[in-house]
Amino acid sequence: MLAQRLIDALGADAVKMQPEDLAVYSFDAYTDGSAPSAVVLPASTNDVSAVVKIARECGEPIVPRGAGTGLCGGAVPIEGGIVISFARMNRILELDAARRRARVQPGVVNLGVSTAAAPFGLFYAPDPSSQKTSTIGGNVATNAGGPHCLSYGTTVNHVLGLEVVDEHGEVFKTSIDRPGYDLTAALVGSEGTLGIVTSAWIRLMKAPEAVRVWLATFPDVESASDAVSSIIAAGIVPTALEMMDAVMARAVEAAFHAGYPTDAGAVLLVEHAGFEDDMDAYEREIERIAKEHGATTWRAARSQAERDALWAGRKGAAGAMGRISPNYYLQDVCVRRSTLPKALHAVEEIAREYKLTVANVFHAGDGNLHPMLCYDKSNPKEVQAVVESGNAILETAIALGGTISGEHGIGYEKRDGMTRVYSTNDLATMARVRDVFDPQRRLNPEKLFPTGAQCAEVKPIV
């Protein structure tokens, strides 16, 4: 019996089987799925190994789960099975300040790493907006980015090695220092389909000597987007270039009172980090470029409290959406910076066509768009309009030479969209890699790859 075997291996307190418990793990921040057969909360790598072996013998799929903040259904148990929650594997195992690295369990909250490293003058760079709740395991699974990935890169640039439980329940380790294939990079962004990460060595960075934050307002998103492209073209790479349109800025200011103007067509949040002696020169040049492109105001945050308030507003943007509508759907696409004005214009046209309000907040520096489509979930017509408009936004990004996911992963939601970006041969090659690691496809099934009528291109190899 599945339940008894899991209890024998982990203890009754670590196994959840009641319907009300299973219901909690049937969805993530994306949508509902199916109720799992069981939920387990392991405390160690050995526990995870034992669960995988039991699941294999019982023919149960396995779905790894972090904090459930994913927006593409990556942690939704589509085929039931056993959900492995890493809520109890939440310790920083080692913090090696001298070598600027840390070894952490997958349930460690992202922001907790920087908090622990701060006394040593270090920090962890990847910072998704969910960093106060999302976990390192989930960040590794989706190759999470965040506002500062423009300068620092995404999660894959900061993972030095992994401890992984494979589909047989055996443990192996990877390291970027080892010769041969870079399995570390292959596992980052694989969304739990190649193995289950039970710990990670991550890179820590030295805190910069100085950090400046500036706020520029523009009459519209097009002129602000042009300013972003010109800043980068001038050879300046700020640590962050974040933009909000008028709808989003008003909602954020009403919720957080962070100091965002409510009468501008677009707001550009700029952060630069480096040596104190260089900051004034950078500010003069970035301000000059912004005003050349129509910036109507330019303001510098004069204190740490002011900087924190501006960033709290930006990272809390999704939470402010409740002031606009009862529900919202957040899309995640990426385009070239030079095509940002075209992409944003198309998003506005799509929202207008489907009679939806759209609020835009995005990582302008790397062309990662996050249009939020407002709707009422109780209205079937609006739900259908959101689905169709979301697909139209995906098609627009592809037509502009972009892609269907910037940092949130593919998960369950966007798996059929993979055929719009990759050829049949591309998908078949990816599927072969997956089949090497998990030929039975029991690890997080129904994720990443298209199914149904399009399953031919990802058929398991014989």
Secondary structure, 3 states (H helix, E strand, C coil): CHHHHHHHHHCHHHEECCHHHHHHCCECCCCECCCCCEEECCCCHHHHHHHHHHHHHHCCCEEEECCCCCCCCCCCCCCCCEEEECCCCCCEEEEECCCCEEEECCCCEHHHHHHHHHHHCEECCCCCCCCCCCEHHHHHHHCCCCCCHHHHCCHHHHEEEEEEECCCCCEEEEECCCCCCCHHHHHCCCCCCCCEEEEEEEECEECCCEEEEEEEEECCHHHHHHHHHHHHHCCCCCCEEEEEEHHHHHHHHHHHCCCCCCCCCEEEEEEEEECHHHHHHHHHHHHHHHHHCCCCEEEECCCHHHHHHHHHHHHCCHHHHHHCCCEEEECCEECCHHHHHHHHHHHHHHHHHCCCEEEEEEEHHHCEECEEEEECCCCHHHHHHHHHHHHHHHHHHHHCCCECCCCCCCCCCCHHHHHHHCCHHHHHHHHHHHHHHCCCCCECCCCCCCCHHHHHHHCCCC
